[in-house]
Amino acid sequence: MNKIALLVIAVLMVFTTPALAQKSLKIGHVDMDSIAQLMPEVDSMRTAIEARRAIHARTLRIEEESFNNMYISYTSNMEGMPASWIEAKQEELIRKQQTIENLKRIDFPNELQEIQERYLQIMYDRIMEAVKAIALEQNYTYILNSGEGLSGVLYAAPSEDITSVVIKKMNLSTAPRTGR
């Protein structure tokens, strides 16, 4: 019985070892967020965001002071003024208040996010260049991101792409589609 088991194991090893030797997978992973935190662009991004915050705070303060001055002028001068003047000043105060509200809510957070996304894209592009270079130099088949930011496969060896096989299996045409 032991001889049969040993013979089966030996036969399996003979047939599976060449298959394993032909194709070796080399998989690595990186934490892109940790790398990004070490890059000099992080300081530039923080500086740009803080500069924009300071400009925004100054703009908001100027707009609020302007509103307050307009309101004081309106309340102190409204007596004896024609209704058209009063109505025009009220509309002007309303527009100024809307400008202030927009500065507080809509424009500023989106602008900060755009600044951050622009810098992050530059940083992640640089990291990806390094990842691809290392993958090619050290024969990695796949490199994954182990951080919380971008997830998934950062590099996949082109030789592992089975897209054309799937297209063929599904009997799909790669010819450009024409309009209806």
C-alpha positions as CSV (number, residue, x, y, z in Angstrom):
1,M,0.0,0.0,0.0
2,N,2.8,2.4,0.9
3,K,4.6,1.6,-2.4
4,I,1.4,2.6,-4.4
5,A,1.0,5.8,-2.5
6,L,4.7,6.7,-3.1
7,L,4.4,5.8,-6.7
8,V,1.3,8.1,-7.1
9,I,3.1,11.0,-5.3
10,A,6.1,10.5,-7.5
11,V,4.0,10.5,-10.7
12,L,2.2,13.6,-9.6
13,M,5.4,15.4,-8.8
14,V,6.8,14.5,-12.2
15,F,3.8,16.0,-14.0
16,T,3.2,19.0,-11.8
17,T,6.7,20.3,-11.2
18,P,7.4,21.3,-14.8
19,A,4.0,23.1,-14.9
20,L,4.9,25.1,-11.8
21,A,8.5,25.7,-13.1
22,Q,7.2,27.1,-16.4
23,K,5.2,30.0,-14.9
24,S,6.1,31.6,-11.6
25,L,4.0,34.3,-10.2
26,K,5.6,37.1,-8.4
27,I,3.2,39.3,-6.4
28,G,4.2,42.4,-4.4
29,H,2.2,45.1,-2.7
30,V,2.8,48.7,-1.7
31,D,1.0,51.2,0.5
32,M,0.7,54.2,-1.8
33,D,-0.7,56.4,1.0
34,S,2.4,55.8,3.2
35,I,4.7,56.6,0.2
36,A,2.7,59.7,-0.7
37,Q,3.1,61.0,2.9
38,L,6.8,61.0,2.4
39,M,6.9,62.9,-0.8
40,P,7.8,66.6,-1.0
41,E,4.6,67.3,-2.9
42,V,2.7,66.8,0.4
43,D,4.3,69.9,1.8
44,S,3.5,71.8,-1.4
45,M,-0.1,70.6,-1.2
46,R,-0.5,71.7,2.4
47,T,1.1,75.0,1.7
48,A,-1.2,75.6,-1.3
49,I,-4.3,74.6,0.7
50,E,-3.3,76.8,3.7
51,A,-2.6,79.8,1.3
52,R,-6.0,79.3,-0.3
53,R,-7.6,79.1,3.2
54,A,-6.0,82.4,4.2
55,I,-7.2,84.1,1.0
56,H,-10.6,82.7,1.5
57,A,-10.7,83.9,5.1
58,R,-9.6,87.3,4.1
59,T,-12.1,87.5,1.2
60,L,-14.9,86.4,3.6
61,R,-13.9,88.9,6.2
62,I,-13.9,91.7,3.5
63,E,-17.3,90.7,2.2
64,E,-18.7,90.5,5.8
65,E,-17.3,94.0,6.6
66,S,-18.7,95.3,3.3
67,F,-22.1,93.8,4.2
68,N,-22.0,95.3,7.7
69,N,-21.0,98.8,6.3
70,M,-23.8,98.6,3.7
71,Y,-26.3,97.6,6.4
72,I,-25.2,100.4,8.7
73,S,-25.4,102.9,5.8
74,Y,-28.8,101.5,4.9
75,T,-30.3,101.7,8.3
76,S,-28.9,105.2,9.1
77,N,-30.0,106.7,5.8
78,M,-33.3,105.1,5.0
79,E,-35.4,107.6,6.8
80,G,-36.8,110.1,4.3
81,M,-35.5,108.1,1.3
82,P,-37.7,107.1,-1.6
83,A,-39.1,103.6,-1.7
84,S,-37.2,102.8,-4.8
85,W,-33.9,103.6,-3.0
86,I,-34.9,101.5,0.0
87,E,-35.8,98.6,-2.3
88,A,-32.6,98.8,-4.3
89,K,-30.5,98.8,-1.1
90,Q,-32.4,95.8,0.3
91,E,-31.7,93.9,-2.9
92,E,-28.1,94.9,-2.7
93,L,-27.9,93.6,0.9
94,I,-29.6,90.4,-0.2
95,R,-27.1,89.8,-3.0
96,K,-24.2,90.6,-0.7
97,Q,-25.6,88.1,1.9
98,Q,-25.9,85.4,-0.9
99,T,-22.3,86.0,-1.9
100,I,-21.2,85.5,1.7
101,E,-23.3,82.3,2.0
102,N,-21.8,81.0,-1.3
103,L,-18.3,81.7,-0.1
104,K,-19.0,79.8,3.1
105,R,-20.8,76.7,1.6
106,I,-20.2,76.0,-2.1
107,D,-17.1,77.5,-3.6
108,F,-14.5,77.0,-1.0
109,P,-14.8,73.3,-0.1
110,N,-14.8,72.4,-3.8
111,E,-11.8,74.5,-4.5
112,L,-9.8,72.9,-1.7
113,Q,-10.8,69.5,-2.9
114,E,-9.6,70.4,-6.4
115,I,-6.3,71.6,-5.1
116,Q,-5.8,68.4,-3.1
117,E,-6.9,66.1,-6.0
118,R,-4.5,67.9,-8.4
119,Y,-1.5,67.3,-6.0
120,L,-2.5,63.7,-5.2
121,Q,-2.8,62.9,-8.9
122,I,0.7,64.2,-9.5
123,M,2.0,62.2,-6.5
124,Y,0.2,59.0,-7.4
125,D,1.4,59.3,-11.0
126,R,5.0,59.5,-9.8
127,I,4.5,56.5,-7.5
128,M,3.0,54.5,-10.4
129,E,6.0,55.3,-12.6
130,A,8.3,53.8,-9.8
131,V,6.0,50.8,-9.3
132,K,5.9,50.0,-13.0
133,A,9.7,50.4,-13.3
134,I,10.3,48.1,-10.3
135,A,7.8,45.6,-11.6
136,L,9.6,45.4,-14.9
137,E,13.1,45.4,-13.4
138,Q,12.3,42.7,-10.8
139,N,9.9,40.6,-12.9
140,Y,6.8,41.1,-10.8
141,T,3.6,39.7,-12.3
142,Y,1.3,41.8,-10.1
143,I,1.7,44.6,-7.7
144,L,-1.2,45.5,-5.4
145,N,-2.0,48.5,-3.3
146,S,-2.3,47.6,0.4
147,G,-3.2,51.1,1.5
148,E,-6.6,52.7,2.0
149,G,-6.5,55.1,-0.9
150,L,-6.5,53.7,-4.4
151,S,-7.2,50.0,-4.2
152,G,-6.6,47.0,-6.3
153,V,-4.0,46.1,-8.9
154,L,-1.4,48.8,-9.6
155,Y,0.6,46.7,-12.1
156,A,-0.3,43.6,-14.1
157,A,2.1,42.0,-16.4
158,P,0.8,42.4,-20.0
159,S,1.4,38.7,-20.5
160,E,-1.3,37.9,-18.0
161,D,-4.0,39.9,-19.8
162,I,-6.7,37.5,-21.0
163,T,-9.1,40.2,-22.4
164,S,-8.8,38.9,-26.0
165,V,-9.5,35.3,-24.8
166,V,-12.7,36.5,-23.0
167,I,-13.7,38.4,-26.1
168,K,-13.2,35.4,-28.3
169,K,-15.0,33.1,-25.8
170,M,-18.0,35.5,-25.8
171,N,-18.0,35.7,-29.6
172,L,-17.7,39.5,-29.5
173,S,-16.4,41.6,-32.3
174,T,-13.6,44.1,-31.8
175,A,-14.7,46.0,-34.9
176,P,-15.9,49.6,-34.2
177,R,-19.6,49.8,-33.7
178,T,-21.6,51.9,-36.1
179,G,-24.4,54.2,-35.1
180,R,-28.0,53.1,-35.4
